[in-house]
Structures are given as structure tokens and as C-alpha cells.
Amino acid sequence: MLRQSQALTKLINMCAMLQSRLIGIMQRELESQNLQLSIYCKQQIEQMVSNGVQRMRTSQVLDHAGHIMQAERNLRALVNYLGEFSKSAGTYPSLTNSNFDAAMSNCPNFWPYCSSG
């Protein structure tokens, strides 16, 4: 029972650390692109990160360096996609709530955050 509790605690800590790391990457990427998101957009991306970490946990890849690196690359690509979308919508450096929703409805696959269509 104690081992199960320790394993669960370790898993929870791994999830929290990865989620924190990914949120930091997202914030740095937004800053580097000078992309300004509304509170709604930031909350949506943070929820996508949370869901992505849970997807990684379910797939049992939280401790696989290759999957973590892919998640980091795909998060940067997702932020870049949103920046490009705002440019094509003529709202750069801001991304409006409706443009965020439109971008996500046509979002390519950025595992583990979203899948095609």
C-alpha cells in the first residue's frame, strides 16, 4: 500500500513538474513572438497543456525524453500556428477570442494538445 502511495505521489509530481515546464515554454514562446492573448485564450491553452499532460500520463510516456521533447516542440509549433493565424486574420499581435476558436477548429495535429480537425 505504501509503495502504491509513493508511486502515485511520484506520478502526480511528474505531471505537475511537466505542466509547469510546458506553461513556461508557452509563455516564453508568446513573448518571443510578441503575441498577445486574451485571458480566455491563455486559459484555453493552459487547459490544452493540462489535457496534454494527462494524455501523456494515460499513454505512460511522462518519463520518456523523446515524447517530452516532442510535446515541447509541438507546443512551440502550436503557439507559432496561432501567431501565423493572427497575422492572416489581420489582428497581430493580438489574437481575438473568436479567431482563437476559429484557429483551433482548423488546427493541425499538435500532439498531445490537439488532433486534426
N, C-alpha and C positions, 0 to 999 in steps of 0.2 A: 504494500500500500504506500509506503514511504517512497519507494522508487517511482511509482506512478505519479505521485505528487511532485517529486523533483523533476521528472520528465515533463510534466505539464507546465511547471514553473519555467523550465528552460525554454519550452516552446513559446510560451507567452512572451518571455523576454526577447526571444529571437524575432518574433513578429513585431513587437514594439520598436526594437532597435532598427529593423529593416524599414519599417514605416517611417520612422523619424529620419533616417538616412535619405529615403526617397523624397520626402517632403522638402528636405534641404536642397536636394538636387533640383526639384521643381522650382523652388524659389530662386535659386541661383540662375537657372536657365531663363526664367521670366525676366530677371534683372538684366541678364546679358543681352536679351533681345529687346529690352525696353518695352516689354509687353505689359500692359496694364489691364488687369481683370477685375471685374466687379466682385463683390463678396459672394454673390451667387456662383459665379464661375469658379472662384477659388474653392468654395465648398464642394462643388461638383467634382473638381479634380482631386481634392483631398479624399472624397468618398471613393473615387475610382482607384486611388492608391490603396486605400484601406481594403477595398474589394480585391484588388490585385494581390495584395499580401495574403489575404485569406485564400485566394485561388492557388497561390504558391504553396501555402500550408497544406491545403487539401491534396495537391499534387505531390506533396512530400519533396519539394525542391528548395525549401528555405535555406538549406545549408550547402547547396550546390553553387559553387562560384560562377560557373558558366551561365546558369539561369539568373543569378543575381545581376551579373553584368548585362545580360540581355534585357532584364527589367529596367536597368538604369539607362541603357541605350534607347530603349523604346519610350521611356518617359521623356527623354530629351527630344526624341523624334515627335512625340505627341505635342509637346509644347511648341516645337518648330512648326508643326502642321497647323496648330491654332494661330500662330503668328502669320503664317502664309495665308490662312483663311481670312484673317482680319485685313490683310493687305488687299486681297482680291475683293473683299466686301467694302473696301474704302473706309474702314473705321480705325486702321492702325494709327497710333499704338494701342488703341483700346479694342477690346472685344466685347460687344454687347451681349446681353443675355440671350437674345433671340439668335444672334449669329453663333454663339457658342452651341446652342441647341441644334442649329442647322448644321454646323460643322460636325457635331457628334452623330447626327443622323446619317451622315455620309462618311463616317470615319473609317479609314483603313484599319487593318488588324494591328494593334499595338499591344501584344501580349505582355503582361497579364491584365491590362487595363480595359481594353475593349476589343471586340472582334468585328469583323467586316459586317457592314450593313446593319 
